Every structure is written in structure tokens, then in C-alpha cells.
Amino acid sequence: MGMGMPHHIRDLEIPEADLPVIAAETLGDWGSVNNAVPVTTVEQVMEVLRNAY
């Protein structure tokens, strides 16, 4: 049962080619800086984005 929310990034019509830019911008975000698990590389973010795509 869902709330009508998209399940994947691709459902938001974000091109896969934009994921590296999103990953790079995420590194400066407050959420990644204060995350319980250190997020320090673009590759860490890309892994999450690829799985969510």
C-alpha cells in the first residue's frame, strides 16, 4: 500500500546522467555532513543513487 509517492528516482523523470551532479551537490548538504555514517565521497552517494534509480 502506498501514498502515491514515487518509488524510484526515475519516476521523478530525472535523467540518470544527472546523478553525478546530484551526488556532488549532496556532499555539501547538511544531512550528509551530520550523517551518523560518514559520507565523504561522491562514490558513496552514487551507490545510493544508483540503487534508488
Backbone as CSV, one residue per row, in Angstrom:
resi,resn,N_x,N_y,N_z,CA_x,CA_y,CA_z,C_x,C_y,C_z
1,MET,0.853,-1.171,0.000,0.000,0.000,0.000,0.898,1.233,0.000
2,GLY,0.592,2.195,-0.811,1.420,3.387,-0.905,0.608,4.650,-0.731
3,MET,1.315,5.733,-0.766,0.686,7.046,-0.614,0.747,7.838,-1.912
4,GLY,0.970,7.135,-3.010,1.067,7.808,-4.293,2.423,8.469,-4.518
5,MET,3.385,8.145,-3.683,4.723,8.712,-3.809,5.540,7.860,-4.785
6,PRO,6.453,8.491,-5.533,7.310,7.720,-6.433,8.209,6.773,-5.646
7,HIS,8.503,5.630,-6.241,9.348,4.633,-5.592,10.793,4.702,-6.058
8,HIS,11.026,5.327,-7.183,12.363,5.390,-7.766,12.656,6.810,-8.242
9,ILE,13.926,7.140,-8.311,14.310,8.456,-8.819,13.834,8.623,-10.250
10,ARG,13.905,7.565,-11.042,13.483,7.663,-12.451,12.005,8.022,-12.573
11,ASP,11.217,7.702,-11.552,9.795,8.055,-11.562,9.587,9.572,-11.491
12,LEU,10.615,10.290,-11.073,10.558,11.750,-10.997,11.011,12.391,-12.307
13,GLU,11.318,11.543,-13.303,11.773,11.967,-14.626,13.103,12.720,-14.557
14,ILE,13.955,12.325,-13.613,15.314,12.858,-13.514,16.199,11.948,-14.361
15,PRO,16.905,12.519,-15.331,17.764,11.692,-16.176,18.893,11.051,-15.358
16,GLU,19.220,9.822,-15.692,20.296,9.123,-14.998,21.618,9.877,-15.145
17,ALA,21.784,10.582,-16.242,23.004,11.353,-16.473,23.187,12.484,-15.455
18,ASP,22.120,12.886,-14.785,22.189,13.955,-13.779,22.640,13.451,-12.414
19,LEU,22.705,12.146,-12.212,23.039,11.605,-10.899,24.412,12.049,-10.386
20,PRO,25.462,12.117,-11.211,26.748,12.589,-10.684,26.699,14.024,-10.151
21,VAL,25.947,14.875,-10.798,25.806,16.264,-10.327,25.062,16.283,-8.990
22,ILE,24.012,15.500,-8.891,23.255,15.405,-7.642,24.155,14.875,-6.531
23,ALA,24.961,13.867,-6.840,25.862,13.286,-5.840,26.869,14.320,-5.349
24,ALA,27.449,15.065,-6.257,28.442,16.074,-5.879,27.825,17.161,-5.006
25,GLU,26.632,17.604,-5.352,25.963,18.640,-4.571,25.533,18.122,-3.199
26,THR,25.277,16.837,-3.107,24.857,16.241,-1.841,25.967,16.296,-0.797
27,LEU,27.217,16.217,-1.223,28.331,16.210,-0.271,28.379,17.471,0.592
28,GLY,27.915,18.580,0.080,27.909,19.822,0.850,26.637,20.035,1.650
29,ASP,25.707,19.113,1.543,24.418,19.232,2.219,24.560,18.946,3.712
30,TRP,23.829,19.659,4.515,23.847,19.487,5.971,23.588,18.042,6.376
31,GLY,22.681,17.366,5.699,22.340,15.989,6.045,23.498,15.026,5.891
32,SER,24.299,15.205,4.872,25.435,14.288,4.698,26.576,14.637,5.641
33,VAL,26.715,15.895,5.969,27.766,16.314,6.892,27.501,15.772,8.295
34,ASN,26.241,15.742,8.686,25.869,15.313,10.036,25.303,13.901,10.085
35,ASN,25.507,13.136,9.043,25.010,11.767,8.990,25.767,10.887,9.981
36,ALA,25.086,9.938,10.593,25.721,9.028,11.545,26.812,8.196,10.882
37,VAL,26.619,7.853,9.618,27.641,7.150,8.837,28.326,8.215,7.983
38,PRO,29.628,8.416,8.138,30.308,9.459,7.369,30.128,9.289,5.860
39,VAL,29.708,10.353,5.212,29.558,10.381,3.754,30.568,11.407,3.258
40,THR,31.642,10.919,2.651,32.730,11.817,2.286,33.121,11.772,0.815
41,THR,32.531,10.835,0.054,32.912,10.734,-1.366,31.675,10.713,-2.262
42,VAL,31.888,11.184,-3.470,30.820,11.150,-4.472,30.402,9.701,-4.723
43,GLU,31.362,8.787,-4.723,31.047,7.382,-4.998,30.087,6.801,-3.951
44,GLN,30.218,7.199,-2.701,29.281,6.729,-1.671,27.857,7.172,-2.007
45,VAL,27.726,8.409,-2.402,26.400,8.940,-2.748,25.897,8.281,-4.025
46,MET,26.782,8.095,-5.015,26.386,7.462,-6.272,25.855,6.054,-6.044
47,GLU,26.439,5.321,-5.126,25.948,3.974,-4.832,24.491,4.021,-4.374
48,VAL,24.183,4.954,-3.501,22.798,5.095,-3.034,21.883,5.525,-4.182
49,LEU,22.327,6.507,-4.960,21.504,6.986,-6.068,21.263,5.897,-7.115
50,ARG,22.299,5.129,-7.434,22.124,4.031,-8.406,21.100,3.016,-7.905
51,ASN,21.175,2.693,-6.633,20.211,1.743,-6.059,18.794,2.309,-6.056
52,ALA,18.685,3.603,-5.909,17.361,4.243,-5.872,16.820,4.549,-7.265
53,TYR,17.683,4.505,-8.262,17.253,4.852,-9.619,16.365,3.763,-10.183
